Amino acid sequence: MARVLRDGAFEGETHIVTGAAQGIGRAVATALAEHAAQVVLVDLDPGRLAEARDAIAEVAPVSPIVAAANVADEDDVKKAVASALEATGAINGVVNVAGITRDARIAKKSFDDFKAVVAVHLHGTFLFTREVAAQHWHPLFKANGNQPLDDGVNRFILNFSSVSARNGNIGQVDYTAAKGAIESVTKTTAREFSSYRARINAIAPGPVRTPMLAAVGDEGIAAMGRATLTGKIAEPEQMAAVICSLADPRISGYITGEILQVNGGMYLD
């Protein structure tokens, strides 16, 4: 995608992106890398990760690092963060994109499916947030005499909610519950991480053209587009552009604890 910020906006920074092998996650990783970030690609499938890494390396000044991991597995997340720190020496930002769906109405929803969806969205967001703090940002804070990290370093976490967290969505009680919880996690994290001078925000997209959305079919996608004020669904690159803006301290340095609605007018606060 075309750069949306100045050349080299994230030069010298390391950004972890989960769900980076496809869809929104891959678009976000590509955009950050095009702005010179050292991106750490996290996903479950090593083959898809390698493919994403090679494709991004063709358009970015710094080749991405891959970390195959299940975002809902505590040990996997610990190892992924540790490997990123070992390879780069610092982590500036995390974008928690990884997600799955297992759609079924409540009466037919299996508890295993409910737990799996909540685990990937909510547990994954929590685990990466905790590990970046525990392994890196909190030790810096302690070494600074428990004083705020007013060192001018860009630190951020960007989470993914959904318009469905407010509207609800038939068949997605697990997905909507997880997304609503992520909004609360975002606000609490913003308060707790203020001493790290880390900005913690989330975006709540409407329908985006991804492999996950493809399951509803062309007719369903068209109906979703008609439900927006823009008359169409979003492309992954549009979400990536918003993420770049929120990651940039020159643009969003005074924004934290917020949930930005990026839904084409499908829902208006």
N, C-alpha and C positions, 0 to 999 in steps of 0.2 A: 504494500500500500504506500501511497505518497506520504512523506513526512508531514506531520502536523505541527511540529515544534521546530525550533532552531536546530541547525546542524550540530550534532554531538551533545544534545541536551543532557544525556545521562552518561556521558563519558566518565569512566572510572568507577561506575556504580555496578553493584550486583543485584539483580532482581530475580526472585523465584516466581515462577508461574506454574500453577497446578492445572491439570486438565489441558496440558499444552500440546498434545499430539493432534488435536483436531478442533474444528469449530471455533468458538470464541476464544478459547485458551490459546490456540495456535495463532490467531490473528493478533491477540494481545502480545504474545511473545515476539512475534515478528515486528510489531510496531515499536516495542521497547528496544529491540535489538537494532532496528534501523536508526534509532536515535543514540546508538553507541553503548547501550547497556550490555554488560555481561549477563546474559540471561541463563538461568538454570531451568531447564525444561523438566517438569515432573508429570509423569503419567504412568499407567499400569502396564502398557504394552511396549516392550523394548523396541520392537520392529517399527512401530509407528513413530516412536520417539526419535529413532535414528533417521527416519525419513524426514521428519519435521526439522531436525537439526541440520541436515544437509541442505534442505530447501532454504532455511533461514540464513545459513552461512553464505549463500550466494548473493544475498542482498544486504548483508549487515557487515559493518567493519570488524566486529568481534564474533567469532564462532561460538554458538551456544554450548553449554555443558548439559549432558543428560543425566537424569537421576530417576531410574525406574522405581516406582514406589506406589503402594496402595495408600492413599491419603487417609484412609480410615484405620490403618494399622499403626499403632504407636511406635513400634520399633522401626518400621519403615520410615516414618517421618523423622524420627531422631537421626537415623542414618543419613537421610537426604539432606537435612540441614547441616549436619556435621561435615558431610562431603563437600557441600557448597562452601562452608567456611574454610575447610582445608585447602580447597582449590583456589579461593579468591581472597581470603583473609578478612572479609567483611560482607555483611548482607545489608543492603540499603532498603530493600522493599520486598513485599510479598503480595502477589495477586492471587487470591483464592477463587479459582474459577471452576474447579472440578465438580461435576455433578452427574447424576443419573436419574432416570425415572423408572417406575414400575407401576404404571397406571392401572387402577381398578377402583370401582366404587367401594365405599367403606364396608358395606355388608359382605363384599367378596375379597377384600384386601387381606392378604396373608400377613401375619405378624413378622415373618422373616423378611418379606418385601418392604414392609414399613420400616423395620430396623435398618435394612440395607440402605435405603434412600436417605434416611436421617443421618446415618453414619458417614456417608460420603460427603454430604453437604455440610452438616453441622459439626460432626466430630473432626472432619478434615480441616475445616476452618479453624476450630479451636486448637488442634494439635500443631499446625504450622505457626499459628500465632504464639502459642506457648513456647515452642522450641526456639524460635528466633529470639524471643525475649530471654529464655533461660540460658541458651548457649552463647548469646552475643550481647544483646542490648543491656540486660540487667548486670552482667559482669562489668560492662563499661561504666554503668551508673555507680556500682559499688566502688570501683577503682577511682571514681571521681568524688569520693567522700560522701556518697549518697546525695549528691547535688545534681540538679538538672543538667542534662547534656547540652549546654549552650555552645556547642562546637561548630554549628553551622552545617553539619552533615545532614543530607537528605535522608530521612527515615519515614517509611510509610507502610501501611497495610491497607489493601483495597479488597473488599469482600463483594460477593455477588448475592444480592437478594433477587426479587422478582416482583413484577406487578401483581402476581398471584398471591403474594403475601397479604395484600390489601383486598383484592377482589375475591379471593378464593377461586378454586377451580375444580370442577367435578372430576373425580377420579384421582385427585392428587392431594389427599389429606396429608400424606407424609412429606411431599415436596413443599407444600405451602406452610406446613408447620415448621419445617427446617428453615425455610427462607425467613419467616417471621422471627424465629429465634436468632438467626444470623444478624438481623437488624438490632436486636437487643445486645448481642455479643459485641457488635460494632461500637455501640454507644458506651458500654462498660469498658471495653478495651481503650477507647479514646481517653477516658478518665484515668485508667490505671497507667497508661503508657505516656501520659503527658510529661512526666519527668524525664522520659527518654527523648522528649521533643519529637516524638513520632506522631504523624497525622494518620488517623484511622477513619476511613470512610467506606461507604458501600454504594454501589449503584443497583437500581432495581429496573432491569430491562423489561420491555414488553416482548412481543414475539420477534425472534431473530432467526434468520435462515441458517439453521445448523442441522447436522445429522439427527439430533434429538427431535427437532421440530418436524422433520421429514415424515415421521411416523403418522402424522395426522392427515397426510395426503394433500394434493394440490387444492382440492375444494376447501378443506379446512384452513389451509394457509391463506387462501384468498379471503375467507370469511374473517380471519384474524386481522388481515390488512384493512378490511372495511371497518373494523371496530376501532381503528385509530383515527385521529384527526389528520394525520398525514396521508392516509389512504393506502398505506403499504407497510409491510413488515420491514424490520431493519436488517442490515447486513452486518456480519461479524466485525468488519473493519470500522463501522460506526461506533460500536462499543469500544473497540481498541483506541479510537481517537479520544473518547471521553476518558478512558483510563490513563492515557498519556498526559492529558491535561491535569488530572487529579494527582498524578505522580510528580508533576513538575512543581517544585516549591516556588518558582517565580510566578506561576499562575495561581496555584492553590495553596500557597503557604499559610494562609489564615483560615483554612477550612478543615475542621476535624469534627468527628462525631456525627456526621451528616449522612443521610440516605438520599442520594440523587435519583430522582425519577427520570428514566430514559426510556419512555414507553410510547412516544409518538402521540401522546394525548389520549391513550386508551384509558388512563385513570388520572384524574386531576385532584390534587390535594386541596 
